[in-house]
């Protein structure tokens, strides 16, 4: 009887140790996988859902998350206005849920569509915009061109189409100073 209890006790200890090792390994692998996630992966899993963003310079922005790219996200606010938000300006987000997209699932083309490509689309549209800088400065006008690390804004009164006669000045803004670009 004593031998049976001893063997049963040893077997129970071995099973507990094996279960503990398995749980520790699962926890460690989970930490490693979560460590590979980027903010863009978390955002891609939330496309089409409402989020709230605390953005340096622009304050709190809210709306439906429409697109995510390399260094930017596109938010659609209630009246249908679009806000291009620079990811480096994002201080916190609410509403991401628990899911994440797989790292690298944006594909080769998606991973290359950075902020400059998106801004060049706005330049092609010739749409009037409000540019919000990291310090909260708000500038209105039309984006004229996008360089490797800057954007040029032709400043003019709101409601005026961009014409040489109404442009007050052309302002060059480093991309690192941008918080958001809102279309009207």
C-alpha positions in Angstrom: 0.0 0.0 0.0 2.8 2.5 0.9 4.5 1.8 -2.4 1.3 2.4 -4.3 0.8 5.7 -2.5 4.4 6.7 -3.1 4.1 5.9 -6.9 0.8 7.7 -7.1 2.3 10.7 -5.4 5.4 10.7 -7.7 3.1 10.3 -10.8 0.9 13.2 -9.6 4.0 15.4 -9.1 5.3 14.5 -12.6 2.0 15.4 -14.2 1.8 18.7 -12.3 5.4 19.5 -13.4 4.6 18.6 -17.0 1.4 20.7 -17.0 3.3 23.7 -15.5 6.0 23.4 -18.1 3.4 23.3 -20.9 1.6 26.4 -19.5 4.9 28.3 -19.1 5.8 27.4 -22.7 2.4 28.6 -24.0 2.7 31.8 -22.0 6.2 32.4 -23.3 5.3 31.7 -27.0 2.3 34.1 -26.6 4.5 36.9 -25.3 6.9 36.3 -28.2 4.0 36.5 -30.8 2.5 39.6 -29.2 6.0 41.2 -29.3 6.0 40.9 -33.1 2.7 42.9 -33.5 2.9 46.5 -34.7 0.3 49.2 -34.2 -0.7 48.9 -37.8 -1.5 45.2 -37.3 -3.8 46.1 -34.4 -5.4 48.8 -36.5 -6.0 46.6 -39.6 -8.1 44.3 -37.5 -10.3 47.2 -36.6 -11.0 48.5 -40.1 -14.6 49.6 -40.5 -15.2 50.1 -36.8 -15.4 53.3 -34.8 -12.3 54.4 -32.9 -11.2 57.4 -30.8 -7.7 58.8 -31.3 -5.8 61.1 -29.0 -3.6 62.9 -31.5 -0.8 65.3 -30.7 -1.8 68.7 -32.1 -5.2 67.7 -33.3 -6.7 66.6 -30.0 -9.3 63.8 -29.8 -10.5 62.5 -33.1 -13.3 60.1 -33.5 -14.8 58.2 -36.4 -14.7 55.0 -38.5 -11.3 53.6 -39.3 -11.2 53.4 -43.1 -7.7 52.6 -44.1 -4.2 51.9 -42.6 -0.9 52.3 -44.3 2.8 52.6 -43.5 2.9 55.5 -41.0 -0.7 56.7 -41.4 -4.4 55.9 -40.9 -7.5 57.3 -42.5 -10.5 58.2 -40.2 -13.9 59.1 -41.5 -15.6 61.6 -39.1 -19.4 61.9 -38.7 -20.2 64.5 -41.4 -18.2 62.3 -43.9 -15.0 64.3 -43.6 -11.8 62.3 -43.9 -8.9 62.8 -41.6 -5.5 61.5 -42.6 -3.6 60.9 -39.3 0.1 60.5 -39.0 0.9 57.5 -36.8 3.8 59.2 -35.1 1.4 61.8 -33.8 -1.0 59.3 -32.2 -0.7 59.2 -28.4 -3.4 56.7 -27.7 -6.4 54.9 -29.2 -9.7 53.6 -27.8 -11.8 50.9 -29.6 -9.3 48.6 -31.1 -10.8 45.5 -29.6 -8.8 42.3 -28.9 -8.0 41.1 -32.4 -4.9 41.8 -34.5 -4.1 41.2 -38.1 -1.1 38.9 -38.8 2.2 40.9 -39.0 3.0 41.4 -42.7 -0.5 40.7 -43.9 -0.8 44.1 -45.5 1.1 42.7 -48.5 4.1 44.1 -50.4 2.1 47.0 -52.0 0.4 48.0 -48.8 3.6 48.1 -46.9 5.0 50.5 -49.4 2.1 53.0 -49.4 3.5 55.4 -46.9 2.3 58.9 -45.9 3.9 60.5 -49.0 1.9 58.3 -51.4 -1.3 59.2 -49.6 -0.5 62.9 -49.6 0.3 62.8 -53.3 -3.3 61.5 -53.9 -4.6 64.6 -52.1 -2.4 66.8 -54.3 -3.9 65.1 -57.4 -7.4 65.7 -56.2 -6.6 69.4 -55.6 -9.0 69.3 -52.7 -8.9 72.0 -50.0 -7.5 70.8 -46.8 -6.8 71.8 -43.2 -3.3 70.8 -42.1 -2.8 70.3 -38.4 0.8 70.5 -37.1 2.1 68.7 -34.0 2.0 72.0 -32.0 -1.7 72.5 -32.8 -1.3 75.1 -35.6 -4.0 74.8 -38.2 -3.4 75.8 -41.8 -5.8 75.9 -44.7 -5.2 75.7 -48.4 -4.4 73.2 -51.1 -1.5 70.8 -51.1 0.7 71.6 -54.1 3.5 69.0 -54.0 5.0 66.3 -51.8 8.8 65.7 -51.6 10.8 63.0 -49.9 10.4 64.6 -46.4 8.2 67.7 -46.9 4.8 68.9 -48.2 4.0 72.3 -49.7 0.7 74.0 -48.9 -0.6 76.9 -50.9 -2.4 78.9 -48.2 -5.6 80.6 -49.3 -9.0 81.5 -47.8 -11.4 78.7 -47.2 -14.0 78.2 -49.9 -11.8 79.7 -52.6 -10.5 77.4 -55.3 -6.7 77.4 -55.5 -5.8 80.1 -58.0 -2.6 82.1 -58.2 -4.5 85.4 -57.3 -5.9 84.0 -54.0 -2.8 82.2 -52.7 -1.4 84.3 -49.8 1.8 82.2 -49.6 3.2 78.8 -50.1 4.3 77.1 -46.9 6.8 74.2 -46.8 6.1 71.8 -43.9 8.4 68.9 -42.9 6.5 65.6 -42.8 7.8 65.1 -39.3 5.8 68.2 -38.2 2.4 66.9 -39.5 -0.2 65.5 -37.1 -3.2 65.3 -39.4 -4.7 66.5 -42.7 -8.4 66.9 -42.9 -10.3 67.2 -46.2 -13.3 69.5 -46.2 
